[in-house]
Amino acid sequence: MTISKENTIEEVVTKYPESVMVFMKHGLHCVGCHVSAFESIEEGAMAHGIDVDALVSDLNKIALSKKK
């Protein structure tokens, strides 16, 4: 799975539990909040003033490492 800014936060965390640390590093601490089931990565990043492209890039590094 390639992670995009359209994916929900919960979707990514469910598939890649280690992604929680990436979200936290970027300042997106709502990974366990009920909104994460409906909120896209882009929406969460925008709400918290986070660079969505950098976040998605780091999340995809986790996804790629799981494929190996």
C-alpha distance (Angstrom), angle and dihedral (degrees) to the residues before:
residue distance angle dihedral
M1 . . .
T2 3.77 . .
I3 3.77 109.9 .
S4 3.79 117.3 -131.3
K5 3.77 133.1 -178.7
E6 3.81 88.1 -105.2
N7 3.83 93.0 64.6
T8 3.78 115.6 100.7
I9 3.77 117.2 -111.8
E10 3.81 91.0 -121.8
E11 3.81 91.9 51.3
V12 3.81 91.4 56.5
V13 3.81 95.2 42.6
T14 3.82 91.2 49.1
K15 3.81 93.2 51.7
Y16 3.81 95.6 37.1
P17 3.84 110.6 27.6
E18 3.81 90.1 178.8
S19 3.82 87.8 64.4
V20 3.82 88.3 79.5
M21 3.80 89.0 80.1
V22 3.82 90.6 52.5
F23 3.79 92.0 51.4
M24 3.81 90.2 47.8
K25 3.82 92.7 47.9
H26 3.79 89.6 55.1
G27 3.81 92.6 48.5
L28 3.80 98.4 -104.5
H29 3.80 99.5 129.8
C30 3.80 98.4 163.5
V31 3.81 95.5 89.0
G32 3.81 91.4 120.0
C33 3.78 97.1 40.3
H34 3.82 119.5 110.0
V35 3.81 90.7 -116.9
S36 3.82 90.3 65.2
A37 3.81 88.9 76.9
F38 3.79 90.8 64.1
E39 3.79 104.9 23.3
S40 3.79 120.0 91.7
I41 3.77 120.7 -135.1
E42 3.80 88.0 -110.2
E43 3.82 93.4 52.4
G44 3.80 91.7 48.4
A45 3.79 92.4 47.1
M46 3.80 92.5 48.7
A47 3.81 92.0 48.9
H48 3.80 90.4 53.8
G49 3.82 99.6 37.8
I50 3.81 93.8 -112.2
D51 3.81 126.5 152.5
V52 3.80 99.4 -110.3
D53 3.81 94.8 -164.5
A54 3.81 92.9 55.1
L55 3.81 90.6 46.2
V56 3.81 93.5 50.3
S57 3.80 90.5 46.1
D58 3.81 91.3 54.8
L59 3.81 91.7 44.7
N60 3.79 90.5 53.1
K61 3.81 89.7 53.8
I62 3.81 86.8 61.5
A63 3.82 91.2 47.5
L64 3.81 92.0 49.4
S65 3.80 92.7 48.6
K66 3.83 89.6 54.8
K67 3.82 90.9 55.2
K68 3.80 92.1 58.9
